[in-house]
Amino acid sequence: MADRFPPPAMKVTKEEMDAARLPYAYRDYCAHLLIPLNACRAKATYAPWACGHEKHVYEKCQYKEWKRRCAIMIEEKRRMGELV
């Protein structure tokens, strides 16, 4: 069933995430976008108006991943007969 919604490929390695000091909670399929976003935030001293494009791209990736997980959940419920 999950073959219909394959996870995207990881684009960064564990070593790259370690070097960027990413917390384990954020080491997901969008980590390759979070690394440059965090670098931009640090460079701009966390100014809220800076890094808008990087933030948008990261949040879009997070949203697409959430939609994929929701689709998997709906398929699981349909398979189990909980959803018509």
N, C-alpha and C positions, 0 to 999 in steps of 0.2 A: 504494500500500500504506500509506504513512504517513497517507493520508487517513482511515483507520479510527481512527487514534490522533492526532488533531490536537493540536498543542501548545497549551497555554493562552495566553491573551493576556498580553502584558507589561503590567503595571499601573503601572509607573514608567518615567519617561523617562531617557535617558542623563544629562540635566542633573541630575535628582534624585539619581541614583546618584553622580554626580560630587560633588554638594553633601554627600552623606552619606559621602563618601570610601570607598565600597565597593571592595574589591580586584576586579580583573577576573575572578578565578576564581569569585567569588560573585555575579556579575551574571547570574543565571539567572531562571527563571520564578517563583522564590520570593523574589526580592530585595525585593518590596514588604513582605514580612514580616520580613526581616532588618534593615531600616532601623529600625523601632521596637524590635526586640530589642536592637540595638546601642545605641540611645539609652537604653533601660532599663538595660542593663548598665553604661553609663557613669554613669548617675545613681545606681545602687546600688553603685558602685565595685567592680563585678565580683563581688559576693557570690554564692556558688554557690546559695543558697536563694532569691534574688530572681529575678524575671522567669520564673518557672516556666511560667506560661500562655503567654507569648510564645514561649518556647523550644519548648514542645510543639506549638504551631500551626506554627512554622517547620519543625520536624522532620517533622511530618505532611505538610506540603507537599513536602518533599524526598523522603519515602518514596513519595508518590503519583507524583512525577516519575520516580523510579527504576523503579517498577512499569510506567509507560508506556513507558520506554525498553526494559525487559525484554520487554514484549509486542511491541514493534516488532522486536527482535532475534529472537524466536521466530518471528514471521511471516516474516521474511527467511530464516531457516533452513529453514522449511517450504517456502517458495517455491523455494529452491535445491535442495530434495530432501535436505538434510542431516538433517532431523528428520521423523519419521513422524507 
